[in-house]
Amino acid sequence: MSEFLNSPIINQEVSDIMKLQEKIIYETFYFFRLNTEEKIQHVRDLETLLEKQKIFHARLKLSDDPDAKFLLTKLTESAKVSGFLPSGDMNDAFAQFEKKIERMKSMLDIKD
């Protein structure tokens, strides 16, 4: 296994992202059943996930490790296939997610 993937910091980041993604995916299916406070927490979790994903993406881009480069390629391909990356730039996908979160915050009247 590569140095990048052996890093305790990277392993913790990946674990945190995966746990948060699982929680968000579950809640997304039952969003209409959530009370207002749970919906607000869901939006906060989305913000946290996006920030973690941006940091992880930056780490991948800055690394010369072959496994990091491979993960970056797979992440980009996945975003393209999902329709989130028509421009080919992950920063555009992140900006799209930020806009969606802002719309949700507006709908729920969440102030920063």
Secondary structure, DSSP 4 states (H G I P E B T S, - for coil): --HHHH-HHHHHHHHHHHHHHHHHHHHHHTGGGS-HHHHHHHHHHHHHHHHHHHHHHHHHHH---HHHHHHHHHHHHHHHHTTS-TTS-HHHHHHHHHHHHHHHHHHTT---
